[in-house]
Amino acid sequence: FRVTRNSNLYVDEEEVENLLTAIEQELRRRRRGEAVRLEVRTPVGDRLKHALLSVFSLEPSDLQECQGPVNLSRLQELVRLEDSEKLKASVFVPPVHPSLRESEDVLKVIRRGDVLLHHPFDSFSSVVEFIDMAARDPDVLAIKQTLYRTTPDSAIARALVFAAESGKQVTVVMELQARFDEEANIRWARRMEEAGIQIVYGLVGLKTHCKLSLVVRREEDGIRRYVHLGTGNYNAATARIYTDLGLFTTDPEVTAEVATVFNTLTSLGRPPEFQNLLVAPFTLRRGMLERIDREARNARAGRPARIVAKLNAVQDEEVIRALYKASQAGVSMDLIVRGICCLRPGLPGVSENIRVRSIVDRFLEHSRIVRFENAELEPEFWIGSADWMPRNLDRRVEVMCRVRAPALCERLQGILDVYLRDDVKARLILPDGSHRRVEPKEGIRAQEVLMRQSLAAPVTELGTA
């Protein structure tokens, strides 16, 4: 059997004097958290079921009977015991992005043009090197960083500590309530404060979930900002097994708006309107709804109209209703949703123009890409940290960034295309909410294709694609 306990932390951020200490106290209580679910493997006798329910003070409705093992993670031990390599996935060592392979100066490459990384197909080491180089560069004046999930041996956290100890101005927006990573974050928060880093715990009542890194550097032609913006955490361990996107840029408009986000997180001011970013909980919901409605208007006017979105979850009622209306207006939509999807595709008169697929494979699909056709203008591509869920749109600080460089948009289009062609690991969501495997035709397995492409990619001069 297995018991699930309540892991929520109950902290009133407006009332506590020391948020870090309050969360530490809550973590000690969580180890004795109230049981909320009991799983047992069938068959199991009524006497044992009632005894277990009594021990954990649960009701019969809290009992879940499982056909098979109740904790599949224990099967990982079989993998460690197996010596035959034929039964295991082949080892994949992510190569460095082509534009960064022949250069020892990451910042120099970024100055020449935006760089789009697709992890784990592009090595996460380039992100670590970016922050480490900034920490050691005497011309770097300041570093600002968001951290949601860290590891006890985080190279990025160590680089930030080194930067502060070297006299640089370092600000870290640390989310202490990243579930199950609270203890690691607390340890780093204390270590960073000792090093002189300004630690900020974000806005009251909102989790800081956006993935941002800002470097301010003194150069011959003045002050220049460098930004890394991503869909995944600054965590080298998960970067090897999650698919995520990261954008390096020195675009003055984008970097200025990222600086504004950091100013908002470290002060009480309300952010202004953005042109290149959509920021939750301020402008992201409205920005997505406006663009969905624009596609619907274009469809009704007979212009090209299409939406393609790759997300972890689609759960927000207002967004789903907007997608239904767009479908009824004639907008063609393809959604690639790895997890929860409350939208029902293919319902006559409601969502017959919406197709939804889910891909579960070797790497956890975690990247978020949204593409709007935008009629006769250039299609809009957005990447960032937010899913279409109420918590992302209303209760977290999230950032989505528009990607404008043509070569980067072309690569994002290629990524979406290969996921939409997957007929090995893809499943379609049917109108009744059930799933079925895609009928194999071409034998395309998206993650395998992306691995082969990354290993075969030639070195490029410009850091664009």
Secondary structure per residue as TSV (DSSP state, phi and psi in degrees):
chain	resnum	aa	ss	phi	psi
A	1	F	-	360.0	164.8
A	2	R	E	-143.6	138.0
A	3	V	E	-111.6	131.8
A	4	T	E	-102.3	130.7
A	5	R	E	-110.2	156.0
A	6	N	-	-66.0	121.0
A	7	S	-	-106.7	6.1
A	8	N	-	-67.1	145.2
A	9	L	-	-102.2	131.4
A	10	Y	-	-109.2	95.8
A	11	V	-	-130.4	125.8
A	12	D	-	-89.9	100.1
A	13	E	T	-63.5	-25.8
A	14	E	T	-80.0	-19.7
A	15	E	T	-100.6	-33.3
A	16	V	-	-73.2	146.4
A	17	E	S	-82.4	-35.4
A	18	N	-	-129.8	103.2
A	19	L	H	-61.1	-42.0
A	20	L	H	-61.4	-46.6
A	21	T	H	-65.0	-39.9
A	22	A	H	-62.7	-40.0
A	23	I	H	-69.7	-37.9
A	24	E	H	-58.0	-42.0
A	25	Q	H	-65.4	-40.0
A	26	E	H	-65.6	-34.9
A	27	L	H	-63.1	-37.6
A	28	R	H	-65.8	-36.5
A	29	R	H	-70.4	-33.1
A	30	R	H	-63.2	-31.0
A	31	R	T	-61.8	-22.0
A	32	R	T	-111.0	28.6
A	33	G	-	-60.5	155.0
A	34	E	-	-65.3	134.2
A	35	A	E	-67.7	138.8
A	36	V	E	-125.0	-14.2
A	37	R	E	-155.4	143.1
A	38	L	E	-123.3	124.8
A	39	E	E	-110.6	132.9
A	40	V	E	-132.3	149.0
A	41	R	E	-88.4	130.1
A	42	T	S	-81.1	151.9
A	43	P	S	-81.6	147.6
A	44	V	-	-141.2	138.3
A	45	G	-	-72.2	154.0
A	46	D	H	-60.8	-36.9
A	47	R	H	-62.1	-44.8
A	48	L	H	-67.6	-40.6
A	49	K	H	-59.0	-47.5
A	50	H	H	-65.3	-36.6
A	51	A	H	-64.9	-44.1
A	52	L	H	-65.4	-42.8
A	53	L	H	-60.9	-37.0
A	54	S	H	-69.6	-43.0
A	55	V	H	-59.4	-40.3
A	56	F	T	-99.0	8.6
A	57	S	T	55.2	48.5
A	58	L	-	-113.9	158.4
A	59	E	-	-93.7	159.7
A	60	P	G	-54.0	-31.2
A	61	S	G	-69.4	-14.3
A	62	D	G	-88.1	-1.5
A	63	L	E	-91.4	132.7
A	64	Q	E	-124.6	119.6
A	65	E	E	-93.8	129.5
A	66	C	E	-113.2	139.4
A	67	Q	S	-88.5	94.6
A	68	G	S	115.8	-171.7
A	69	P	-	-59.8	143.8
A	70	V	S	-92.0	-9.2
A	71	N	-	-139.0	88.1
A	72	L	G	-66.0	-20.0
A	73	S	G	-62.5	-23.1
A	74	R	G	-67.6	-19.3
A	75	L	G	-70.5	-13.5
A	76	Q	H	-58.8	-27.6
A	77	E	H	-62.7	-31.8
A	78	L	H	-63.9	-35.9
A	79	V	H	-64.3	-41.6
A	80	R	H	-68.1	-28.1
A	81	L	H	-82.6	-18.9
A	82	E	-	-84.2	127.7
A	83	D	-	-92.2	-24.2
A	84	S	-	-70.6	119.0
A	85	E	G	-70.6	-19.9
A	86	K	G	-64.4	-26.0
A	87	L	G	-91.1	-1.1
A	88	K	S	-113.6	156.3
A	89	A	-	-64.9	141.8
A	90	S	-	-63.8	146.4
A	91	V	-	-68.3	131.2
A	92	F	-	-118.1	117.4
A	93	V	-	-103.1	109.4
A	94	P	-	-62.4	129.5
A	95	P	-	-79.5	158.0
A	96	V	-	-68.9	145.1
A	97	H	-	-51.8	137.9
A	98	P	G	-51.3	-39.9
A	99	S	G	-72.8	-13.4
A	100	L	G	-106.9	-2.8
A	101	R	T	-70.5	-37.3
A	102	E	T	-99.5	7.3
A	103	S	-	-120.5	136.5
A	104	E	S	-88.6	-6.3
A	105	D	-	-116.7	97.0
A	106	V	H	-60.6	-41.2
A	107	L	H	-62.9	-37.4
A	108	K	H	-62.9	-41.6
A	109	V	H	-64.3	-42.6
A	110	I	H	-65.5	-35.1
A	111	R	H	-61.2	-31.3
A	112	R	H	-75.6	-22.9
A	113	G	S	169.6	157.6
A	114	D	-	-61.4	147.6
A	115	V	E	-125.2	130.5
A	116	L	E	-109.2	121.4
A	117	L	E	-102.8	139.9
A	118	H	E	-124.0	102.9
A	119	H	E	-88.4	150.5
A	120	P	T	-87.1	11.6
A	121	F	T	-72.1	-28.2
A	122	D	S	-108.8	135.9
A	123	S	-	-62.4	138.0
A	124	F	T	-73.7	-10.7
A	125	S	H	-59.1	-27.0
A	126	S	H	-65.9	-34.2
A	127	V	H	-69.9	-43.9
A	128	V	H	-61.0	-42.7
A	129	E	H	-64.1	-38.1
A	130	F	H	-57.9	-47.5
A	131	I	H	-74.5	-37.6
A	132	D	H	-65.9	-41.1
A	133	M	H	-64.6	-40.7
A	134	A	H	-62.7	-38.2
A	135	A	H	-65.2	-30.5
A	136	R	H	-98.2	-11.0
A	137	D	-	-77.6	119.7
A	138	P	T	-65.3	-18.7
A	139	D	T	-87.4	-7.7
A	140	V	E	-79.6	126.2
A	141	L	E	-93.5	-36.6
A	142	A	E	-152.0	151.3
A	143	I	E	-133.2	131.8
A	144	K	E	-123.5	137.0
A	145	Q	E	-145.9	138.0
A	146	T	E	-99.0	142.1
A	147	L	E	-133.6	122.2
A	148	Y	S	-107.7	-52.4
A	149	R	S	-125.9	125.4
A	150	T	-	-120.2	172.2
A	151	T	-	-117.3	157.9
A	152	P	T	-58.3	-27.1
A	153	D	T	-111.9	30.5
A	154	S	-	-56.0	118.1
A	155	A	H	-67.1	-32.4
A	156	I	H	-67.2	-44.4
A	157	A	H	-63.0	-40.3
A	158	R	H	-62.6	-40.8
A	159	A	H	-63.7	-38.9
A	160	L	H	-65.3	-39.5
A	161	V	H	-62.8	-44.2
A	162	F	H	-60.6	-42.2
A	163	A	H	-60.8	-44.0
A	164	A	H	-65.7	-41.3
A	165	E	H	-68.0	-20.8
A	166	S	T	-87.8	0.9
A	167	G	T	100.8	2.8
A	168	K	-	-79.7	153.9
A	169	Q	E	-82.5	115.0
A	170	V	E	-123.3	129.0
A	171	T	E	-123.0	130.6
A	172	V	E	-123.6	123.4
A	173	V	E	-92.7	103.3
A	174	M	E	-102.7	126.0
A	175	E	-	-91.8	106.8
A	176	L	T	-76.7	-16.6
A	177	Q	T	-107.3	33.7
A	178	A	-	-74.5	110.7
A	179	R	T	-55.0	129.5
A	180	F	T	72.3	-0.6
A	181	D	-	-116.2	13.2
A	182	E	H	-62.1	-41.8
A	183	E	H	-65.4	-43.2
A	184	A	H	-62.8	-40.8
A	185	N	H	-65.8	-38.8
A	186	I	H	-64.6	-43.2
A	187	R	H	-61.3	-43.0
A	188	W	H	-69.2	-35.9
A	189	A	H	-60.3	-42.8
A	190	R	H	-66.0	-43.5
A	191	R	H	-63.3	-40.2
A	192	M	H	-68.8	-40.0
A	193	E	H	-61.3	-39.1
A	194	E	H	-62.7	-32.2
A	195	A	H	-81.9	-5.7
A	196	G	T	97.2	10.8
A	197	I	-	-76.4	138.6
A	198	Q	E	-78.9	112.0
A	199	I	E	-98.8	126.8
A	200	V	E	-122.6	136.6
A	201	Y	-	-99.8	20.9
A	202	G	-	83.0	-165.8
A	203	L	S	-88.6	140.5
A	204	V	T	-58.4	130.1
A	205	G	T	84.3	-3.0
A	206	L	-	-125.9	132.4
A	207	K	E	-77.2	139.6
A	208	T	E	-92.8	103.0
A	209	H	-	-109.9	-8.4
A	210	C	-	-69.0	154.0
A	211	K	E	-115.3	98.2
A	212	L	E	-136.2	141.9
A	213	S	E	-138.1	128.8
A	214	L	E	-126.8	125.9
A	215	V	E	-117.4	129.3
A	216	V	E	-109.9	122.2
A	217	R	E	-128.5	140.9
A	218	R	E	-87.8	123.2
A	219	E	E	-130.0	174.0
A	220	E	T	-59.4	-35.6
A	221	D	T	-96.3	13.7
A	222	G	E	123.1	-163.7
A	223	I	E	-85.0	132.1
A	224	R	E	-125.2	140.0
A	225	R	E	-103.5	140.3
A	226	Y	E	-118.8	138.9
A	227	V	E	-131.5	139.6
A	228	H	E	-116.5	128.7
A	229	L	E	-129.4	130.4
A	230	G	E	-136.9	178.1
A	231	T	S	-102.6	-13.1
A	232	G	S	-123.5	168.9
A	233	N	-	-71.7	158.0
A	234	Y	S	-82.2	69.7
A	235	N	-	-137.3	108.8
A	236	A	T	-65.8	-27.4
A	237	A	T	-70.1	-49.9
A	238	T	G	-72.3	-23.9
A	239	A	G	-65.1	-17.4
A	240	R	G	-84.5	-17.4
A	241	I	T	-127.2	-3.7
A	242	Y	E	-109.2	144.5
A	243	T	E	-88.7	127.9
A	244	D	E	-148.6	163.5
A	245	L	E	-118.8	148.0
A	246	G	E	-141.4	139.1
A	247	L	E	-117.2	123.7
A	248	F	E	-96.7	132.7
A	249	T	E	-154.8	152.7
A	250	T	-	-118.9	13.6
A	251	D	-	-53.2	120.2
A	252	P	H	-57.6	-36.7
A	253	E	H	-69.3	-44.9
A	254	V	H	-66.4	-46.9
A	255	T	H	-65.4	-34.1
A	256	A	H	-65.6	-38.9
A	257	E	H	-71.5	-35.3
A	258	V	H	-63.7	-40.4
A	259	A	H	-60.2	-36.9
A	260	T	H	-65.9	-38.4
A	261	V	H	-60.5	-45.9
A	262	F	H	-62.7	-39.2
A	263	N	H	-62.6	-37.2
A	264	T	H	-66.7	-41.0
A	265	L	H	-69.8	-24.5
A	266	T	T	-106.6	8.3
A	267	S	S	-143.6	-174.5
A	268	L	S	-102.5	4.8
A	269	G	-	-75.8	146.3
A	270	R	-	-82.9	136.5
A	271	P	-	-71.0	152.5
A	272	P	-	-78.4	-179.4
A	273	E	-	-69.8	142.7
A	274	F	-	-108.9	154.3
A	275	Q	S	-105.0	-31.2
A	276	N	S	-112.4	-11.0
A	277	L	E	-122.5	151.1
A	278	L	E	-117.4	123.7
A	279	V	E	-121.0	121.2
A	280	A	E	-87.7	147.7
A	281	P	T	-94.2	27.0
A	282	F	T	-94.6	-53.1
A	283	T	T	-127.8	-6.7
A	284	L	H	-68.3	-48.9
A	285	R	H	-58.5	-51.4
A	286	R	H	-60.7	-41.8
A	287	G	H	-63.3	-40.9
A	288	M	H	-67.2	-44.7
A	289	L	H	-63.5	-39.9
A	290	E	H	-62.8	-39.3
A	291	R	H	-74.1	-34.5
A	292	I	H	-64.2	-44.1
A	293	D	H	-64.6	-36.2
A	294	R	H	-61.8	-41.0
A	295	E	H	-63.5	-37.6
A	296	A	H	-64.9	-42.5
A	297	R	H	-63.9	-40.9
A	298	N	H	-63.0	-39.9
A	299	A	H	-64.2	-43.2
A	300	R	H	-65.6	-27.6
A	301	A	T	-86.7	1.6
A	302	G	T	83.1	11.9
A	303	R	S	-92.3	161.4
A	304	P	-	-58.1	136.8
A	305	A	-	-148.4	122.0
A	306	R	E	-157.1	146.5
A	307	I	E	-129.3	130.7
A	308	V	E	-125.9	127.6
A	309	A	E	-136.6	132.8
A	310	K	E	-113.6	116.8
A	311	L	E	-142.0	168.4
A	312	N	S	-84.5	-31.4
A	313	A	-	-157.2	146.8
A	314	V	B	-127.8	108.1
A	315	Q	-	-138.1	-15.6
A	316	D	-	-75.4	126.5
A	317	E	H	-64.7	-42.3
A	318	E	H	-65.3	-40.9
A	319	V	H	-66.0	-42.2
A	320	I	H	-62.9	-42.4
A	321	R	H	-63.0	-38.1
A	322	A	H	-64.8	-39.1
A	323	L	H	-66.3	-39.6
A	324	Y	H	-60.6	-45.0
A	325	K	H	-63.1	-38.9
A	326	A	H	-66.1	-39.0
A	327	S	H	-61.7	-43.3
A	328	Q	H	-66.2	-25.0
A	329	A	H	-81.3	-11.0
A	330	G	T	108.6	10.2
A	331	V	-	-75.0	128.9
A	332	S	E	-84.0	130.4
A	333	M	E	-134.1	136.4
A	334	D	E	-125.0	119.9
A	335	L	E	-113.1	132.8
A	336	I	E	-113.0	102.8
A	337	V	E	-121.5	112.2
A	338	R	S	-70.2	-37.7
A	339	G	S	-115.1	-126.9
A	340	I	-	-62.7	131.6
A	341	C	B	-138.6	110.0
A	342	C	-	-88.5	-6.0
A	343	L	-	-79.8	139.1
A	344	R	-	-104.4	111.8
A	345	P	T	-83.6	160.0
A	346	G	T	72.7	16.7
A	347	L	-	-82.3	124.2
A	348	P	T	-56.5	130.5
A	349	G	T	77.8	-3.8
A	350	V	T	-123.9	-55.7
A	351	S	T	-143.6	33.2
A	352	E	T	-66.9	-15.1
A	353	N	T	-97.5	9.3
A	354	I	E	-110.3	132.2
A	355	R	E	-121.2	135.7
A	356	V	E	-127.8	131.3
A	357	R	E	-130.8	155.6
A	358	S	E	-126.6	137.1
A	359	I	E	-122.7	119.3
A	360	V	-	-121.2	117.1
A	361	D	-	-143.8	-159.3
A	362	R	S	-56.6	-43.5
A	363	F	S	-102.9	141.5
A	364	L	E	-70.9	121.0
A	365	E	E	-71.8	115.1
A	366	H	-	-131.4	-10.1
A	367	S	-	-73.9	150.3
A	368	R	-	-121.6	123.0
A	369	I	E	-133.9	132.9
A	370	V	E	-127.6	128.5
A	371	R	E	-121.5	127.0
A	372	F	E	-112.7	134.1
A	373	E	-	-61.9	-41.9
A	374	N	-	64.2	34.3
A	375	A	T	51.5	-133.5
A	376	E	T	-77.7	-6.7
A	377	L	S	-82.7	-179.0
A	378	E	-	-69.6	137.7
A	379	P	-	-58.1	147.5
A	380	E	E	-97.9	129.4
A	381	F	E	-115.2	131.2
A	382	W	E	-126.3	137.3
A	383	I	E	-129.7	155.0
A	384	G	E	168.3	-161.8
A	385	S	S	-97.3	-3.6
A	386	A	-	-104.8	138.9
A	387	D	-	-97.6	172.8
A	388	W	B	-89.4	70.4
A	389	M	S	-130.6	149.9
A	390	P	H	-55.4	-38.7
A	391	R	H	-65.6	-35.2
A	392	N	H	-75.0	-37.3
A	393	L	H	-83.0	-25.8
A	394	D	H	-123.0	-26.6
A	395	R	S	-119.8	9.5
A	396	R	E	-135.3	156.4
A	397	V	E	-88.4	113.2
A	398	E	E	-126.3	153.7
A	399	V	E	-133.8	128.1
A	400	M	E	-113.7	137.5
A	401	C	E	-120.5	135.6
A	402	R	E	-78.8	130.3
A	403	V	E	-95.4	125.9
A	404	R	-	-112.6	-30.0
A	405	A	-	-58.9	126.4
A	406	P	H	-54.6	-41.9
A	407	A	H	-65.5	-35.9
A	408	L	H	-71.0	-40.6
A	409	C	H	-62.3	-37.8
A	410	E	H	-63.5	-39.9
A	411	R	H	-68.0	-41.4
A	412	L	H	-61.2	-40.1
A	413	Q	H	-61.3	-42.0
A	414	G	H	-63.4	-37.8
A	415	I	H	-64.2	-47.0
A	416	L	H	-61.6	-41.8
A	417	D	H	-60.5	-43.2
A	418	V	H	-70.5	-33.6
A	419	Y	H	-68.2	-35.2
A	420	L	H	-74.3	-17.4
A	421	R	H	-94.9	-8.6
A	422	D	-	-58.7	123.1
A	423	D	-	-128.0	23.6
A	424	V	S	-112.7	-47.8
A	425	K	S	-109.7	1.5
A	426	A	E	-88.0	144.9
A	427	R	E	-126.5	141.6
A	428	L	E	-95.5	140.8
A	429	I	E	-88.3	128.0
A	430	L	-	-93.3	165.3
A	431	P	T	-56.8	-27.6
A	432	D	T	-87.6	3.9
A	433	G	S	92.9	-8.3
A	434	S	-	-81.8	173.0
A	435	H	E	-121.1	154.0
A	436	R	E	-146.1	150.3
A	437	R	E	-66.5	146.7
A	438	V	-	-68.7	137.7
A	439	E	-	-67.4	122.3
A	440	P	-	-64.4	130.2
A	441	K	S	-129.6	-54.4
A	442	E	S	-100.2	-12.7
A	443	G	-	68.8	37.1
A	444	I	-	-93.5	121.8
A	445	R	-	-111.9	107.8
A	446	A	H	-53.4	-49.0
A	447	Q	H	-65.2	-35.3
A	448	E	H	-65.1	-41.6
A	449	V	H	-61.4	-44.7
A	450	L	H	-66.9	-34.7
A	451	M	H	-65.4	-44.4
A	452	R	H	-63.8	-41.2
A	453	Q	H	-63.1	-40.5
A	454	S	H	-68.4	-37.5
A	455	L	H	-71.0	-27.0
A	456	A	H	-94.8	-6.1
A	457	A	-	-65.9	130.7
A	458	P	-	-77.9	158.8
A	459	V	-	-66.2	136.5
A	460	T	-	-116.4	155.1
A	461	E	S	-78.4	-41.9
A	462	L	S	-103.1	140.1
A	463	G	S	-83.6	71.9
A	464	T	-	-117.5	-53.5
A	465	A	-	-99.0	360.0
